[in-house]
């Protein structure tokens, strides 16, 4: 089973969490293991708190090291997503990054 990091907008918005849950379900149905830290971390961290946001991005980068691929969802690339993408590109390469506009 491939481990897939879900890179999608969060910005503290519940609607983005719901979208990320759908992306997770899609990947499970495809036989993959989805990693969507913004779904999990939002349960106990505050994205509006700069220190929590910094820590979450650090943890995301660590989780990326265990992932086979990074899949980008949505029409926009946020600053946090950009950091995740750049980090993943350095450790796994461009060919392990997939882009989805809509599901």
Buried (B, 14 or more C-beta within 10 A) or exposed (E): EEBBBBBBBBBEEEEBBEBBBEBBEBBEEEEBBBBBBBBBBBEEBEBEEEEBBEEBBEBBBEBBEEBBBBBBBBEEBBEBBEBBBEBBBEEBEEEBBEEBEEE
